[in-house]
């Protein structure tokens, strides 16, 4: 049972809405804009009027169903997550039973189980935080998945300390652009790796040193780091160990996806084995919604210490093309979806 009380200043929630929908696994051509029912929040959930969402690599994986291992949880024959968009920033328009701390009319941002590429979605109330008043919806909508991944990699798993040297491999993507800024906010000296076309952007985000991987090999420079955050996973275990201090920490987000059944799992497993034999530590994880981390991100955005680097803003008509771009693995910064 849910409360459908509406704010007097807001229109009633419609029965249906347009949404970007994938009714089968495939690439961007299986996406279509369909009219679907507006979801109803269950216990512990809220219905949010979506002002902004953004696209992430996980949306591409749920769309294509690759690696096939993902289908065990994501749907064997067809995707359970039919509407992409795991980021959300918007306004609460209805609350389900048992929700505390939020009311109709509150502006929130956080991570959801898909649904951001539509005007309304339901979200677990424990997966969002209040959106600061001075943070635009576009900025808040670009932040959750990538921002949570960056902060949990650097603060939770790598435990970055002031004065430490941090190497970020893959600094120009959604996660990387947040990671550069968060590492600096934690007091680190940051070396960032990206392509030539992104050097100026990454330097402007605060990186102390920027390495263009097309002309310079960070693994051959002889530099040693306390932490390596790897958003690409394209280097051998030996190369990763070579750039780390004896007590260094290696945090890997992903890796090569040539294996359609297991994706990066074999590559990551080989690295874990190599680090098991070394003094440096190995960390691999999938980011999860965390109110404390979201609050940190919101406060950093509000204060100007953190910004969401947005490549472009699109509406629902642009989602298929944007996801095809993300599927290439070479997206710059964030693509924000404004579903209205």
Secondary structure, 3 states (H helix, E strand, C coil): CEECCCCCCCCCCCCEEEEEEECCCCCHHHEEEEEEECCCCCCCEEEEEEEEEECCHHHHHHHHCCCHHHHHHHCCCCCCCCCCCCEEEEEEEEEECCCCCCCCCCEEEEECCCCCCECEEEEEHHHEEECCCCCCHHHHHCCHHHHHHHHHHHHHHCCCCCCCEEEEECCCEHHHHHHHHHHHHCCCEEEEEECHHHHHHHHHCCCCEEEECCCCCHHHCCCCEEEEEECCCCCCHHHHHHCEEEEEEEEECCCCCCCCCCCCHHHHHHHHHHHHCCCCEEEECCCCCCHHHHHHHHHHHHHCCCCCCEEEEECHHHHHHHHHHHHCCCCCEEEEECCC
